[in-house]
Amino acid sequence: MGEMDAKTTIGRFIRKLREQKQLTQEQLATKTGITYQHLSGMENGRENFTIDILDSLARVLACPLPLFVAGAFAPEPVLPSIIVNRDYFRPQVPLPPDMNISHLEAAMDATQSIVSRINANLLASGAKPLLEYIQGNNFSGLVSNVFCDALNDHSPYKHNSDQAYPGLTNPAAKQSGKPVGLEVKSTIQIGKGGESHNGHSGWHLVACFQIEPQSGNIRFVHLMFGVLNGHNHPKPDWTYVGSRVNTTTGSRRTETYNTTLIGTTKLRDGSALLDPTIVKFKRWRQERKSPVPASSIFAQT
């Protein structure tokens, strides 16, 4: 690689990190102690620079110099396109106030893309997919967190700053004087009901996903929404499970509530997305106190 190519490659990487840090050229130049004109020329591959200037930039951009140089010359990972099939949405299913299918589609695509980017970078460096490092419930918890962030970015539901539950609230939609909440859980167990450490009332979303064996990427195959009665309700949709010990590892789980069959049926009735090539629901058990809703997957069987 020639000198001009090297300058261009490093300059582009400087601009990439600067934009990730949401810094203007003027701000970065001031923090680094160089002129705006010099930085602009570096980013465009026109200006020469010393190792001291590069080290100063790397420090300000919070990227150690060895990683800075390696990152500049690392090949861009090839990212597979993992997007939601719009035909799998079921628009007749009631969603939380102000939520729509476009919000869900954007959040799901963003979540799948983030996991894909992580795995692409791991595999490009010779490491294993993320699932090999974070297993079981911890991996599902990570997907839940990323999905919550994506819903925060792509829907009216924002992170709840007031309390641990619910995870998301819609400030514009009120119920009993409080913002409508949405609790989000992810799982690889398709069709599974809800699981919670509190078993509260309100809107719940259970997002079921598959993991691709070689890449470790995820694909959402089933989304269920339901308004559930809390464990203190006269007709609760939760049953107390308690704190269980894993017979294999000996570890103890935290206090847990699972949905009753009625609660699980409510969620299954609210299947807002369903991949029919993966989700085989016709033999799933049902229990409800009222007729099958017209929007239910079971209304078609």
DALINGI-V954549 format. One record per backbone hydrogen bond with DSSP energy under -0.5 kcal/mol. CO is the residue of the C=O (numbers start at 1). NH is the residue of the N-H. Records with the same first field share a line. If there is no record, write none. Layout:
BEGIN
CO=NH + NH
END
This chain:
BEGIN
2=6
3=7
4=8
5=9
6=10
7=11
8=12
9=13
10=14
11=15
12=16
13=17
14=18
15=19
16=20
17=21
18=23
19=22
24=28
25=29
26=30
27=31
28=32
29=33 + 34
35=39
36=40
37=41
38=42
39=43
40=44
41=46 + 47
42=45
50=54
51=55
52=56
53=57
54=58
55=59
56=60
57=61
58=63
59=62
64=67 + 68
65=69
66=70
67=71
68=72
69=73
70=74
77=79
78=80
80=82
81=83
84=86
85=88
86=89
88=274
89=91
90=93
96=99
100=104
101=105
102=106
103=107
104=108
105=109
106=110
107=111
108=112
109=113
110=114
111=115
112=116
113=117
114=118
115=119
116=120
117=121
118=122
119=123
120=124
121=125
122=127
123=126
129=132
130=133 + 134
133=135
135=138 + 139
136=139 + 140
137=141
138=142
139=143
140=144
141=145
142=146
143=147
144=148
145=149
146=150
147=151
148=152
149=153
150=154
151=155
156=158
158=169
159=161
167=160
168=182
169=158 + 171
170=173 + 180
172=174
173=180
175=178
178=175
180=170
181=203
182=168
183=205
185=207
187=209
188=190
189=192
194=259
196=257
199=231
202=228
203=183
204=226
205=185 + 207
206=208 + 224
207=187
208=221 + 222
210=219
212=216
217=212
219=210
221=275
222=208
223=272 + 273
224=206
226=204 + 228
228=202
229=237
230=233
233=236
237=260
239=258
242=244 + 256
244=253
245=247
246=250
251=246
256=241 + 242
257=196
258=239
260=264
261=265
262=266
263=267
264=268
265=269
266=270
268=271
270=225 + 272
272=90
273=223
274=276
275=278 + 279
278=280
279=281
281=284
293=296
296=299
297=300
298=301
END
